[in-house]
Amino acid sequence: MRKPERHGLTMLEVLIALVILGIIATLFGQSSWIAQKSSGKSVDWVQEGIVIEKTIENLRIGHTLIGLQTLDSTWTDRTGQYALLLTAKGSAPLAAECPGYPVANLARIAICARRTTTNDSLAVTTFLWVP
């Protein structure tokens, strides 16, 4: 006696396939949402980085060593998509912070850029050489 040939899928097989498809679709949706949220953040950090870089380049021009070491300034930059609150503070560096360099000609500059609408901020500390 021959078994009858089976054509198609059983209800259980279809149900398992739908569950697997649902799990994959959910994971894809979650990862897309996370990626979209993260990419928005990276755009914000890029603007802050550009403003900090512009600030450092402006500080290199026409400032004395004493002026940079005593710098304490706060202002709002509105050139980009978001308004950024910037704080720049200067000080004399410690010898341990920059081994191998004469600290007599260096100024330690700390710059913080913060969007005025959120508490996210980007802070950079750099050393400027003043001959």
Short mmCIF file of the C-alpha atoms (twelve columns), coordinates in Angstrom:
data_MODEL
# 
_entry.id   MODEL 
# 
loop_
_atom_site.group_PDB 
_atom_site.id 
_atom_site.type_symbol 
_atom_site.label_atom_id 
_atom_site.label_alt_id 
_atom_site.label_comp_id 
_atom_site.label_asym_id 
_atom_site.label_seq_id 
_atom_site.Cartn_x 
_atom_site.Cartn_y 
_atom_site.Cartn_z 
_atom_site.pdbx_PDB_model_num 
ATOM 1   C CA . MET A 1   0.000  0.000  0.000  1 
ATOM 2   C CA . ARG A 2   1.396  3.318  -1.082 1 
ATOM 3   C CA . LYS A 3   1.220  6.490  1.031  1 
ATOM 4   C CA . PRO A 4   -0.600 9.352  -0.612 1 
ATOM 5   C CA . GLU A 5   1.699  12.076 -1.940 1 
ATOM 6   C CA . ARG A 6   1.731  15.273 -0.003 1 
ATOM 7   C CA . HIS A 7   1.330  18.595 -1.833 1 
ATOM 8   C CA . GLY A 8   1.992  21.923 -0.057 1 
ATOM 9   C CA . LEU A 9   2.799  22.766 3.530  1 
ATOM 10  C CA . THR A 10  1.066  21.797 6.754  1 
ATOM 11  C CA . MET A 11  -0.555 24.413 8.943  1 
ATOM 12  C CA . LEU A 12  2.217  23.980 11.556 1 
ATOM 13  C CA . GLU A 13  4.950  24.645 8.980  1 
ATOM 14  C CA . VAL A 14  3.195  27.801 7.791  1 
ATOM 15  C CA . LEU A 15  2.761  28.996 11.392 1 
ATOM 16  C CA . ILE A 16  6.465  28.442 12.191 1 
ATOM 17  C CA . ALA A 17  7.494  30.295 9.000  1 
ATOM 18  C CA . LEU A 18  5.265  33.252 9.924  1 
ATOM 19  C CA . VAL A 19  6.704  33.427 13.456 1 
ATOM 20  C CA . ILE A 20  10.275 33.435 12.103 1 
ATOM 21  C CA . LEU A 21  9.346  36.109 9.540  1 
ATOM 22  C CA . GLY A 22  7.773  38.229 12.300 1 
ATOM 23  C CA . ILE A 23  10.889 37.974 14.479 1 
ATOM 24  C CA . ILE A 24  13.136 38.993 11.569 1 
ATOM 25  C CA . ALA A 25  10.873 41.927 10.671 1 
ATOM 26  C CA . THR A 26  10.854 43.122 14.301 1 
ATOM 27  C CA . LEU A 27  14.647 42.921 14.578 1 
ATOM 28  C CA . PHE A 28  15.052 44.790 11.299 1 
ATOM 29  C CA . GLY A 29  12.628 47.510 12.426 1 
ATOM 30  C CA . GLN A 30  14.438 47.934 15.757 1 
ATOM 31  C CA . SER A 31  17.869 48.138 14.141 1 
ATOM 32  C CA . SER A 32  16.611 50.671 11.577 1 
ATOM 33  C CA . TRP A 33  15.145 52.825 14.350 1 
ATOM 34  C CA . ILE A 34  18.372 52.690 16.381 1 
ATOM 35  C CA . ALA A 35  20.475 53.508 13.298 1 
ATOM 36  C CA . GLN A 36  18.263 56.457 12.418 1 
ATOM 37  C CA . LYS A 37  18.421 57.807 15.966 1 
ATOM 38  C CA . SER A 38  22.218 57.385 16.070 1 
ATOM 39  C CA . SER A 39  22.783 59.059 12.716 1 
ATOM 40  C CA . GLY A 40  20.902 62.140 13.921 1 
ATOM 41  C CA . LYS A 41  23.264 62.323 16.901 1 
ATOM 42  C CA . SER A 42  26.339 62.090 14.703 1 
ATOM 43  C CA . VAL A 43  25.194 65.100 12.691 1 
ATOM 44  C CA . ASP A 44  24.961 67.094 15.926 1 
ATOM 45  C CA . TRP A 45  28.471 66.060 16.988 1 
ATOM 46  C CA . VAL A 46  29.868 67.029 13.591 1 
ATOM 47  C CA . GLN A 47  28.542 70.586 13.926 1 
ATOM 48  C CA . GLU A 48  29.986 70.871 17.427 1 
ATOM 49  C CA . GLY A 49  33.346 69.511 16.240 1 
ATOM 50  C CA . ILE A 50  33.483 72.004 13.375 1 
ATOM 51  C CA . VAL A 51  32.749 74.925 15.707 1 
ATOM 52  C CA . ILE A 52  35.424 73.759 18.177 1 
ATOM 53  C CA . GLU A 53  37.965 73.398 15.374 1 
ATOM 54  C CA . LYS A 54  37.102 76.898 14.100 1 
ATOM 55  C CA . THR A 55  37.514 78.266 17.637 1 
ATOM 56  C CA . ILE A 56  40.965 76.662 18.043 1 
ATOM 57  C CA . GLU A 57  42.102 78.069 14.699 1 
ATOM 58  C CA . ASN A 58  40.882 81.541 15.717 1 
ATOM 59  C CA . LEU A 59  42.753 81.297 19.024 1 
ATOM 60  C CA . ARG A 60  46.017 80.519 17.197 1 
ATOM 61  C CA . ILE A 61  45.962 83.920 15.515 1 
ATOM 62  C CA . GLY A 62  46.925 87.075 17.374 1 
ATOM 63  C CA . HIS A 63  46.937 85.862 20.984 1 
ATOM 64  C CA . THR A 64  49.807 86.080 23.425 1 
ATOM 65  C CA . LEU A 65  50.857 83.212 25.669 1 
ATOM 66  C CA . ILE A 66  49.595 85.021 28.779 1 
ATOM 67  C CA . GLY A 67  46.326 85.829 27.001 1 
ATOM 68  C CA . LEU A 68  45.758 82.175 26.129 1 
ATOM 69  C CA . GLN A 69  46.736 80.909 29.581 1 
ATOM 70  C CA . THR A 70  44.275 83.281 31.264 1 
ATOM 71  C CA . LEU A 71  41.488 82.849 28.714 1 
ATOM 72  C CA . ASP A 72  37.997 82.502 30.225 1 
ATOM 73  C CA . SER A 73  35.258 83.184 27.721 1 
ATOM 74  C CA . THR A 74  31.687 82.070 26.986 1 
ATOM 75  C CA . TRP A 75  29.632 82.876 23.886 1 
ATOM 76  C CA . THR A 76  26.877 81.488 21.654 1 
ATOM 77  C CA . ASP A 77  27.644 80.393 18.090 1 
ATOM 78  C CA . ARG A 78  24.649 80.551 15.750 1 
ATOM 79  C CA . THR A 79  26.400 79.788 12.432 1 
ATOM 80  C CA . GLY A 80  25.171 76.187 12.147 1 
ATOM 81  C CA . GLN A 81  21.841 74.432 12.255 1 
ATOM 82  C CA . TYR A 82  21.723 74.633 16.068 1 
ATOM 83  C CA . ALA A 83  22.812 77.361 18.451 1 
ATOM 84  C CA . LEU A 84  25.834 76.210 20.469 1 
ATOM 85  C CA . LEU A 85  26.974 77.584 23.810 1 
ATOM 86  C CA . LEU A 86  30.786 77.597 23.834 1 
ATOM 87  C CA . THR A 87  33.092 77.897 26.811 1 
ATOM 88  C CA . ALA A 88  36.854 78.306 26.414 1 
ATOM 89  C CA . LYS A 89  39.219 78.262 29.379 1 
ATOM 90  C CA . GLY A 90  42.982 78.538 29.242 1 
ATOM 91  C CA . SER A 91  45.668 77.625 31.740 1 
ATOM 92  C CA . ALA A 92  49.362 76.912 31.998 1 
ATOM 93  C CA . PRO A 93  49.989 73.201 31.378 1 
ATOM 94  C CA . LEU A 94  51.714 70.902 33.822 1 
ATOM 95  C CA . ALA A 95  54.970 69.299 32.701 1 
ATOM 96  C CA . ALA A 96  53.415 65.833 33.193 1 
ATOM 97  C CA . GLU A 97  50.653 66.656 30.676 1 
ATOM 98  C CA . CYS A 98  53.067 67.131 27.790 1 
ATOM 99  C CA . PRO A 99  56.316 65.272 28.392 1 
ATOM 100 C CA . GLY A 100 59.141 66.200 26.075 1 
ATOM 101 C CA . TYR A 101 57.809 69.686 25.328 1 
ATOM 102 C CA . PRO A 102 58.868 72.898 27.066 1 
ATOM 103 C CA . VAL A 103 55.782 74.091 28.946 1 
ATOM 104 C CA . ALA A 104 57.116 77.652 28.938 1 
ATOM 105 C CA . ASN A 105 55.699 78.104 25.411 1 
ATOM 106 C CA . LEU A 106 52.450 76.130 25.764 1 
ATOM 107 C CA . ALA A 107 48.924 77.100 26.715 1 
ATOM 108 C CA . ARG A 108 46.375 74.451 27.740 1 
ATOM 109 C CA . ILE A 109 42.967 75.280 26.225 1 
ATOM 110 C CA . ALA A 110 39.733 73.480 27.203 1 
ATOM 111 C CA . ILE A 111 36.746 74.122 24.934 1 
ATOM 112 C CA . CYS A 112 33.225 72.847 25.538 1 
ATOM 113 C CA . ALA A 113 30.405 73.136 22.976 1 
ATOM 114 C CA . ARG A 114 26.850 72.458 24.144 1 
ATOM 115 C CA . ARG A 115 23.637 72.729 22.204 1 
ATOM 116 C CA . THR A 116 21.380 75.246 23.897 1 
ATOM 117 C CA . THR A 117 18.357 72.929 23.517 1 
ATOM 118 C CA . THR A 118 19.871 69.816 25.163 1 
ATOM 119 C CA . ASN A 119 22.438 68.830 27.763 1 
ATOM 120 C CA . ASP A 120 24.634 66.992 25.238 1 
ATOM 121 C CA . SER A 121 28.064 68.528 24.946 1 
ATOM 122 C CA . LEU A 122 31.428 67.929 23.328 1 
ATOM 123 C CA . ALA A 123 34.594 68.928 25.185 1 
ATOM 124 C CA . VAL A 124 38.129 69.112 23.830 1 
ATOM 125 C CA . THR A 125 41.401 69.946 25.556 1 
ATOM 126 C CA . THR A 126 44.339 70.960 23.410 1 
ATOM 127 C CA . PHE A 127 47.738 72.589 23.781 1 
ATOM 128 C CA . LEU A 128 48.734 75.600 21.711 1 
ATOM 129 C CA . TRP A 129 52.386 76.432 21.031 1 
ATOM 130 C CA . VAL A 130 53.168 80.136 21.210 1 
ATOM 131 C CA . PRO A 131 56.679 81.055 20.051 1 
# 
